[in-house]
Amino acid sequence: MENLIALLIAAPLLGAAVLLVGGRRLDGVGHWIGTLLSTTSFVFGVILFADLLGKDAEHRTLMQHLFTWVPVEGFQADVAFRLDQLSMTFVLLITGVGSLIHLYSIGYMEHDERRRRFFGYLNLFLAAMLLLVLADNYLLLYVGWEGVGLASYLLIGFWQHKPSAATAAKKAFLVNRVGDMGLSIAIMLMFTTFGTFAFGPVLTHATGASEGKLTAIGLMLLLAACGKSAQVPLQSWLGDAMEGPTPVSALIHAATMVTAGVYLIVRSGAIFNAAPDAQLVVTVVGAVTLLFGAIVGCAKDDIKKALAGSTMSQIGYMVLAAGLGPIGYVFAIMHLVTHGFFKAGLFLGAGSVMHGMNDEVDMRKFGGLRTYMPVTFITFGLGYLAIIGFPGLSGFFSKDKIIEAAFAKGGTEGWILGACALLGAAITAFYMTRVMLMTFFGEKRWQPDEHGHEPHPHESPKSMTIPMIVLAIGSVFGGAFFSIGDRFLHWLEPVTGHSEGDSPLSAATVTGATMVCLVIGVGIAWLQYGRRAVPAVAPRGSLLTRAARRDLLQDDFNHVVLVRGGEHLTRSLVYVDHTLVDGVVNGTAAGFGGLSGRLRKLQNGYARSYAVSMFGGAALLVAATLLMRAV
């Protein structure tokens, strides 16, 4: 069975190679090739999953060593894979949801002349993401990490004829490079501390290392996670990335790329457990981001950007849970999986709405679409109920567990984190209800475009609705399936560990508080968008609303602090270089040049001058000799 692990990666990698190198002769079948190889990888994953289920919990780790990559004395890098409960969870999520998105893309990208290339990029992205989660060492993980960054750049900027898409791709690429520096520094620190970067030795010996070094490694890993998972302060790229095709939004922002940071933190749990200061910073970043993303999502009229703010917030919940240590690792991954179901379904639903509305994204130009697009309405509605934590649906089970775990942290820290999580639940209920009401309820508000063409909303083809239905089923039943008998906890516990903590509140109290927050959020949204007609033009709004429309001024902050600050720093360094460094070098050179010029005057080529010089020198020697004798 170990031999199948490499095939998980090889199948989509082969698809990427064939589709990107095969040329236009494959234009007619390229989408089917990409979907087939993605599905093949999923089938391999199911076979391996069944094999793991047949083993004892302590023996559910499969290893495959392909070859030694860098065989140098004292430094050995292997291309080896590790398949355990944690990586298996990601394999099924990546290949399962990824295959559904491939199928959806067949209909969504039907009229795009570069569809073959698009499916090649999708396959490349899956291969890189699988390499990331299956790697047995941090160096190989870094290869997959960078591969995901490259593939996301290609996918976000796929419609490169749009300046906004090209700019968004570059922005995502550059912001992620900042996080990637953190990962590279962490790997270097691991090697100097442990003499290796393989998961086994590093995580086993983490408890015996210096806490200061482990804190530095943990903070650098967190920086990497912030880049990939769009956490504060490296979150600015996520909203702009909506310029890519909607299947890209579903793939990158629901189940794969943005979850890579959560995987990295949970996989490195032993390091964070031994570095409480780094662990505290993780929880703070998660709490801040879940509120930041939720507030941004409240003010967006672009349906995809509203969902992007939601993604940022929900990943914040996962990072918060991961920062809680063994209390929250399992629940972080559980919410990650359920989020993969309902958020991918929501993004695909948004794409279906756009498909029927001539690619319109402004929710103020929607309204009443439930009667025109019933399948989209039902599937999107189930995803909506799941994400706000409606009782019985997936989000109810996974998000409630995170809130409980936050309170179980104990002390003032636990109360603050739990309060942030509850406040985030209320805001989530508000902005997602707002999206539902503005899109599917009320009177129709669409108008003819600048060419006089009025949208004719209609249901999407089956290639698009079938994946939406499958994801809606996961959104409804996934959480209950994982929670019954603590099934998911028992599955992951051998890898992540688990402890109950000492919560000051009972589970029933937390659930009741969460339901109150849900009702408040839904009620406020209904009062603002359900009982009143939605204006065609957004009102000016409060100061907070105006700031949220501009992503809480994150781009302004980056421009002032990083761009302008970088410019001033560069100019200062150039000034120092010219005046101090070059001044010393050039001054020294000028001094020697002037001295040599003066000395050169002594060599004038006249014999009489040389004779006088010799006579003068001899006279000096005689005078010095006579003086010394006299003394």
SVG drawing of the C-alpha trace seen along z (x, -y; Angstrom):
<svg xmlns="http://www.w3.org/2000/svg" viewBox="-40 -70 122 74">
<polyline fill="none" stroke="black" stroke-width="0.4" points="0.0,0.0 2.9,-2.4 3.6,-2.4 0.3,-4.1 1.3,-7.2 3.6,-8.6 0.8,-7.9 -1.5,-10.3 0.9,-13.1 1.9,-11.6 -1.6,-11.4 -2.4,-15.2 1.3,-16.0 1.0,-13.9 -2.2,-15.7 -0.5,-19.1 2.4,-18.0 0.2,-16.5 -2.2,-19.5 0.5,-22.2 2.9,-20.5 0.4,-18.8 -0.6,-21.9 -3.8,-22.8 -4.5,-19.3 -5.8,-18.5 -8.2,-21.5 -11.2,-19.3 -10.5,-16.8 -8.2,-18.6 -10.9,-19.2 -11.8,-15.6 -8.1,-14.5 -7.7,-16.9 -10.9,-15.8 -10.0,-12.1 -6.6,-12.3 -7.8,-14.4 -10.5,-11.7 -7.9,-9.0 -5.9,-10.6 -9.1,-10.6 -9.7,-6.9 -6.1,-6.1 -6.8,-8.2 -10.0,-6.2 -8.1,-2.9 -5.3,-4.0 -8.0,-5.3 -9.6,-1.9 -6.2,-0.3 -5.6,-2.6 -9.0,-1.9 -8.0,1.8 -5.0,1.1 -4.8,0.4 -4.8,-3.3 -1.1,-3.1 0.0,-1.6 -1.8,-3.9 1.3,-5.5 2.7,-4.5 6.1,-5.6 7.5,-5.6 11.1,-6.6 11.7,-7.3 15.3,-8.5 17.9,-10.6 17.7,-14.1 20.8,-15.6 23.3,-13.0 26.0,-15.2 27.9,-14.3 26.0,-15.9 23.2,-17.0 20.8,-14.6 17.5,-15.4 15.2,-12.6 12.2,-12.5 10.0,-10.5 6.3,-10.6 4.3,-10.1 0.7,-9.1 -0.9,-9.1 -4.3,-10.2 -3.6,-13.9 -2.2,-13.8 -4.9,-11.3 -7.6,-13.7 -6.1,-16.4 -5.6,-14.0 -9.3,-13.1 -10.3,-16.7 -7.9,-18.0 -8.7,-15.3 -12.4,-15.0 -13.3,-18.6 -10.7,-19.2 -12.3,-16.7 -15.8,-18.2 -14.3,-21.6 -12.8,-20.1 -16.2,-18.8 -17.8,-22.1 -15.2,-23.9 -16.2,-21.9 -19.4,-23.8 -18.2,-27.1 -15.2,-27.4 -17.0,-25.9 -16.6,-29.0 -13.1,-29.9 -10.6,-29.4 -7.8,-28.6 -9.8,-25.9 -7.1,-23.2 -4.5,-25.4 -6.8,-26.2 -7.2,-22.5 -3.5,-22.0 -3.0,-24.7 -5.7,-23.0 -3.9,-19.7 -0.6,-21.4 -2.1,-23.0 -3.5,-19.6 -0.1,-18.0 1.7,-20.7 -0.8,-20.7 -0.6,-16.9 3.2,-17.1 2.9,-19.7 0.7,-17.5 2.4,-14.2 6.1,-15.3 8.0,-13.5 10.3,-16.5 10.1,-20.2 12.4,-20.7 10.2,-18.6 7.1,-20.4 8.8,-23.6 8.9,-22.4 5.2,-21.8 4.7,-25.1 6.4,-27.0 4.6,-24.9 1.3,-25.9 2.4,-29.6 3.3,-29.2 0.1,-27.5 -2.0,-30.0 -0.3,-32.8 -1.1,-31.2 -4.7,-30.6 -5.5,-33.9 -4.1,-35.7 -5.5,-33.3 -7.6,-36.1 -4.4,-38.1 -6.1,-40.3 -7.7,-42.0 -5.2,-44.4 -7.0,-43.8 -6.4,-40.0 -2.7,-40.4 -2.2,-42.8 -4.0,-40.5 -1.8,-37.6 1.3,-39.6 0.0,-40.8 -0.7,-37.3 2.7,-36.1 4.6,-38.9 2.7,-38.8 3.2,-35.0 6.9,-35.4 7.1,-37.3 5.5,-34.2 7.8,-31.9 10.8,-33.6 9.5,-32.7 9.3,-29.0 12.8,-29.0 14.2,-30.6 12.4,-28.1 13.9,-25.2 17.4,-26.6 16.8,-27.0 15.5,-23.4 18.7,-22.1 21.0,-24.1 19.0,-23.0 18.3,-19.3 20.7,-18.5 17.8,-17.5 14.5,-18.7 12.7,-15.4 9.4,-15.4 10.2,-12.4 13.4,-13.6 12.4,-17.3 9.0,-16.7 10.4,-13.9 13.2,-16.0 11.4,-19.3 10.7,-19.0 14.5,-18.8 15.5,-21.9 16.0,-25.5 12.6,-27.2 14.1,-30.4 15.0,-28.5 11.6,-26.8 9.9,-30.1 11.8,-31.5 11.0,-28.5 7.3,-28.7 7.1,-32.3 8.7,-31.8 6.3,-28.9 3.4,-31.2 4.7,-33.9 4.6,-31.2 1.1,-30.2 -0.1,-33.8 1.0,-34.2 -0.7,-31.1 -3.8,-31.2 -4.4,-35.0 -4.0,-35.8 -3.2,-39.2 -0.8,-40.8 -0.4,-39.0 -4.1,-38.9 -4.3,-41.7 -4.0,-39.4 -7.1,-37.3 -9.8,-39.7 -8.0,-40.8 -7.6,-37.1 -11.3,-36.9 -10.3,-38.3 -9.6,-34.7 -12.3,-32.4 -14.8,-31.3 -13.6,-27.6 -10.2,-29.0 -11.8,-30.9 -13.5,-27.6 -10.3,-25.6 -7.8,-28.0 -10.0,-29.7 -12.1,-26.8 -10.3,-23.5 -6.7,-23.8 -4.3,-26.7 -5.6,-28.7 -5.7,-25.6 -2.0,-24.9 -1.1,-27.2 -3.4,-25.4 -1.8,-22.1 1.7,-23.5 0.8,-24.6 -1.0,-21.3 1.8,-19.2 4.3,-21.1 2.3,-20.8 5.2,-19.4 7.2,-22.6 4.3,-24.9 3.5,-22.8 7.1,-23.4 7.0,-27.1 4.0,-28.6 4.9,-32.2 4.7,-31.2 1.5,-29.4 0.0,-32.5 0.8,-34.6 -0.9,-32.0 -4.2,-32.3 -3.9,-36.1 -3.5,-36.1 -6.4,-33.7 -8.7,-35.8 -7.8,-39.1 -8.2,-37.6 -11.6,-36.0 -13.0,-39.4 -11.1,-41.3 -12.4,-39.0 -15.9,-39.0 -16.1,-42.8 -14.8,-43.1 -17.3,-40.6 -20.2,-42.7 -19.5,-45.7 -18.8,-44.0 -21.3,-44.2 -19.3,-41.9 -20.6,-38.4 -17.2,-36.8 -15.4,-39.3 -18.0,-38.9 -17.2,-35.2 -13.5,-36.0 -13.9,-37.9 -15.8,-34.9 -12.9,-32.6 -10.4,-34.8 -12.6,-34.7 -13.2,-31.0 -9.5,-30.3 -9.0,-32.6 -11.2,-30.2 -9.0,-27.3 -5.8,-29.1 -7.2,-30.1 -8.1,-26.4 -4.6,-25.3 -3.0,-27.8 -4.9,-26.3 -2.6,-23.2 -3.9,-19.7 -7.2,-21.1 -7.9,-22.4 -5.8,-20.6 -8.6,-18.1 -11.3,-20.7 -9.1,-23.0 -8.9,-20.2 -12.5,-19.2 -13.7,-22.8 -11.2,-22.8 -12.9,-19.8 -16.5,-21.0 -15.5,-24.4 -14.1,-22.7 -17.7,-21.4 -19.8,-24.5 -17.4,-27.2 -16.6,-25.4 -20.3,-25.0 -20.9,-28.7 -18.2,-29.7 -19.6,-27.4 -23.1,-28.7 -21.7,-32.3 -20.2,-31.2 -23.6,-29.7 -25.3,-33.0 -22.6,-34.8 -23.1,-32.3 -26.8,-33.1 -26.3,-36.9 -23.8,-37.7 -20.8,-37.5 -22.4,-40.2 -20.9,-40.1 -22.7,-43.1 -25.3,-41.8 -27.2,-45.1 -28.0,-44.1 -29.4,-40.7 -32.6,-40.0 -35.3,-37.4 -33.1,-34.8 -34.5,-31.9 -37.3,-31.5 -35.0,-31.5 -32.3,-29.3 -33.9,-26.8 -31.0,-24.3 -28.5,-27.0 -30.7,-28.6 -31.2,-25.4 -27.5,-24.3 -26.3,-27.8 -28.9,-28.1 -27.7,-24.8 -24.1,-26.1 -25.3,-29.3 -27.0,-27.5 -23.9,-25.4 -21.5,-28.3 -23.6,-30.3 -23.8,-27.2 -27.5,-26.3 -28.2,-23.3 -27.6,-19.9 -25.5,-21.2 -21.7,-20.9 -20.7,-24.3 -22.8,-23.8 -20.6,-20.9 -17.2,-22.1 -17.4,-25.8 -19.1,-25.1 -16.2,-22.8 -13.7,-25.6 -15.6,-28.0 -15.8,-25.5 -12.0,-24.8 -11.3,-28.6 -13.1,-28.8 -11.4,-25.7 -8.0,-27.4 -8.8,-28.8 -8.0,-32.1 -8.4,-35.6 -7.0,-34.4 -9.7,-31.8 -12.5,-34.3 -11.1,-36.8 -10.6,-34.2 -14.0,-32.7 -15.7,-36.1 -14.0,-36.8 -15.1,-33.5 -18.7,-34.2 -18.7,-37.7 -17.3,-36.3 -20.3,-33.9 -22.7,-36.7 -21.0,-38.7 -20.9,-35.6 -24.6,-35.2 -25.1,-38.8 -23.0,-39.0 -24.0,-35.6 -27.7,-36.4 -27.1,-39.7 -25.6,-37.7 -28.6,-35.4 -31.2,-38.2 -29.5,-40.5 -29.0,-37.6 -32.1,-35.4 -34.8,-37.4 -36.7,-40.7 -37.5,-42.2 -35.3,-41.8 -32.9,-44.7 -30.9,-43.8 -30.7,-46.4 -29.5,-46.3 -25.7,-46.6 -23.9,-49.4 -24.7,-47.5 -28.4,-47.3 -28.3,-43.5 -30.5,-42.6 -29.5,-39.5 -31.8,-36.5 -31.1,-34.4 -31.3,-30.7 -30.2,-27.5 -26.7,-26.2 -26.0,-23.0 -25.7,-19.7 -21.9,-19.7 -22.1,-22.7 -25.1,-21.8 -24.1,-18.2 -20.9,-19.2 -22.9,-21.8 -25.4,-19.2 -22.6,-16.8 -21.0,-19.6 -24.4,-20.6 -24.8,-17.0 -21.4,-17.3 -22.5,-20.6 -25.5,-19.1 -24.3,-15.7 -20.5,-16.1 -20.4,-17.6 -22.8,-15.1 -20.9,-12.2 -17.6,-13.3 -19.1,-14.1 -21.1,-11.0 -19.1,-8.8 -16.2,-11.4 -15.4,-9.6 -13.1,-12.3 -11.4,-12.9 -10.5,-9.2 -9.2,-9.2 -6.8,-12.2 -5.9,-11.8 -2.9,-9.4 -1.2,-12.1 -2.3,-15.4 -2.9,-14.3 -5.9,-15.7 -6.7,-17.0 -10.0,-18.2 -9.0,-21.3 -11.0,-22.8 -13.8,-24.9 -15.5,-27.3 -18.7,-26.9 -20.6,-23.7 -21.1,-22.6 -24.8,-23.4 -24.0,-27.0 -21.6,-27.6 -24.1,-26.2 -26.9,-28.4 -24.7,-31.5 -23.8,-30.6 -27.4,-30.2 -28.2,-33.6 -25.4,-35.2 -26.8,-33.5 -30.3,-34.8 -29.0,-38.3 -26.9,-38.3 -29.7,-37.0 -32.2,-39.3 -30.1,-42.5 -29.5,-41.4 -33.3,-40.8 -34.1,-44.2 -31.6,-45.9 -32.0,-43.9 -35.2,-41.8 -37.8,-44.3 -36.4,-47.2 -35.8,-47.5 -32.1,-47.1 -31.0,-50.4 -29.3,-50.2 -26.4,-52.3 -24.8,-51.6 -25.4,-54.4 -22.4,-56.3 -22.5,-54.3 -20.6,-54.8 -16.9,-55.3 -16.5,-51.6 -18.5,-50.6 -16.4,-52.9 -13.3,-51.4 -14.5,-47.9 -15.3,-48.5 -11.6,-49.3 -10.6,-46.2 -10.1,-48.1 -7.5,-50.2 -5.1,-47.3 -3.8,-48.3 -3.5,-51.9 -1.5,-50.7 0.7,-48.5 1.3,-51.4 2.3,-53.8 4.3,-51.5 5.8,-49.0 5.7,-50.7 6.5,-54.3 8.5,-53.1 10.5,-50.8 11.0,-53.7 12.4,-56.0 14.5,-53.2 15.9,-52.5 16.7,-56.2 18.4,-56.4 20.5,-53.4 21.4,-54.8 22.4,-58.1 24.5,-56.3 26.1,-54.2 26.9,-57.2 28.1,-59.5 29.7,-57.2 30.7,-53.9 31.4,-55.4 32.7,-58.6 35.4,-56.6 36.3,-54.6 36.3,-57.5 38.1,-59.8 40.8,-57.2 41.2,-56.8 41.3,-60.5 43.9,-61.0 46.2,-58.4 45.7,-59.9 46.6,-63.3 49.7,-62.0 50.8,-60.0 50.3,-63.1 52.6,-65.1 55.2,-62.4 55.1,-62.1 56.4,-65.6 59.7,-64.4 60.1,-62.2 60.5,-64.9 63.0,-63.2 65.8,-65.8 69.3,-64.5 70.3,-67.7 67.3,-67.4 68.3,-63.9 71.9,-65.0 70.8,-67.8 68.6,-65.2 71.5,-62.8 73.8,-65.6 71.2,-66.8 70.8,-63.2 74.5,-62.7 74.8,-66.0 72.2,-65.0 73.9,-61.7 77.2,-63.4 75.6,-65.9 73.8,-63.2 77.0,-61.2 79.0,-64.2 76.2,-65.1 76.1,-61.6 79.9,-61.6 79.7,-64.9 77.1,-63.6"/>
</svg>
